Amino acid sequence: MKINNRLNNIPEYELSKIKSIKEELIKKGEEIIDFGVGDPDLPVDNSIIAEMIRSFDKNGFNNYPPYDGIKELKQGIIEYYRETFGVNLNMNEVLILIGSKEGINNLMPAVCDLGDYVIIPKPSYPVYEATAKLWGVIPYKLPLKENDDYLPNIKLIPQEIISRSKLFIINYPNNPTGAIANEAFYKEIIKFCYNNEIILCNDGAYNEIIRSGEKPLSVLQFDYKKNCIEFGTFSKIYNMTGFRIGYIVGNSQVIKAILKIKTNVDSGQFMPIQYAALKAIKLDRNYVNSIRYIYDRRIALAEDILSKHNINFYKNSGTFYLWCKVPKDYTTNEFCEELLKKSGIIVTPGYAFGNLSYGHFRISLTKDDKIIEKGLNKLDIY
Ligand SMILES: Cc1ncc(COP(=O)(O)O)c(C=O)c1O
């Protein structure tokens, strides 16, 4: 059978070796602690669930939803951006998505033609590179270095790549490193993209997951010419990964192009889920602060244990991840597989975020304090 050749360039989404070791251990009845996936363990606020159930009484709840999202939720996101970031958006600058992963996929053909370049910093969320390749767009991989606090150095991008690029994806707060961006960086990269007619996209999946005391930032705060776009999601801060709901905001031309693709390939999200998301985004700021406080505590606990066991990590200010160095004398694979086989601990090997990240692994702190303590203390063998 002949299938799309481009699929050969794309790895399986799940790391198959780790997955098969895990399945074997589970079969044997071994206990596994999974610090691999970024799927929050925290509960969904009761008011969100209640609102979803209440919306089943609305006429037409079961019908095809509007492609661009229900007006109330778009309005809720407009208010959220105004109150949190001081950014004014209109209804044409907001689009509701079936999770931001769906949006990232639709963004590629919305902005790029076959053979265009997209600039993708590395390490990064693997979906950027995979969707680029799926759509025949060429990823230019820009390395992120710890010395630069994992902010891209745009001076390293060759002129010929700049002139062939239509899209630049950044992601702050950053998965997997936990690095955050600052005003000076955003201003510099916005100017660079504007001058070179490149659309700048910040994936803001973790915009609200920052250490208490940090200020949440949106790239749109510094984007006076409205050349940028930003993803948001209800998955991480509201513990709603399974609901599949997110959004994209910013440049109306890009939003219109994504909507054109969306109307042709999928539909809007189920309306009760959109009402649940509306309830979430309207929650008091105390809610967001309470989640930050939980991750502050987990990060501090994990940092303490890792330091005790001489595991080096990047001291970050955002997300619920820790980006760590593989102990000396181990390859990344040896370490991650041994950790799972000997101690039942799953971490994500750095190369899952691009092959520039061998020598690193990511810990996701989406487990409660007791499990973090128990699991990470097993690193004492290194
Ligand atoms: C950086 C980043 N962007 C987007 C997503 C996808 O989020 P969603 O659940 O909204 O599709 C993730 C999920 O892990 C992520 O880490």
The ligand as an SDF file (V2000), in Angstrom:
LIG
                    3D

 16 16  0  0  0  0  0  0  0  0999 V2000
    3.3300   23.8160   24.9090 C   0  0  0  0  0  0  0  0  0  0  0  0
    2.0370   23.1250   24.7340 C   0  0  0  0  0  0  0  0  0  0  0  0
    1.1570   23.6120   23.8530 N   0  0  0  0  0  0  0  0  0  0  0  0
   -0.0150   23.0170   23.6370 C   0  0  0  0  0  0  0  0  0  0  0  0
   -0.3680   21.8750   24.3230 C   0  0  0  0  0  0  0  0  0  0  0  0
   -1.6870   21.2100   23.9960 C   0  0  0  0  0  0  0  0  0  0  0  0
   -2.6870   21.6100   24.8410 O   0  0  0  0  0  0  0  0  0  0  0  0
   -4.2020   21.2940   24.5260 P   0  0  0  0  0  0  0  0  0  0  0  0
   -4.6410   20.3440   25.5660 O   0  0  0  0  0  0  0  0  0  0  0  0
   -4.8930   22.6250   24.5970 O   0  0  0  0  0  0  0  0  0  0  0  0
   -4.3020   20.7350   23.1410 O   0  0  0  0  0  0  0  0  0  0  0  0
    0.5020   21.3270   25.2590 C   0  0  0  0  0  0  0  0  0  0  0  0
    0.1640   20.0930   25.9820 C   0  0  0  0  0  0  0  0  0  0  0  0
    0.9460   19.4770   26.6420 O   0  0  0  0  0  0  0  0  0  0  0  0
    1.7400   21.9720   25.4680 C   0  0  0  0  0  0  0  0  0  0  0  0
    2.6350   21.5010   26.3530 O   0  0  0  0  0  0  0  0  0  0  0  0
  1  2  1  0
  2  3  1  0
  2 15  2  0
  3  4  2  0
  4  5  1  0
  5  6  1  0
  5 12  2  0
  6  7  1  0
  7  8  1  0
  8  9  2  0
  8 10  1  0
  8 11  1  0
 12 13  1  0
 12 15  1  0
 13 14  2  0
 15 16  1  0
M  END
$$$$
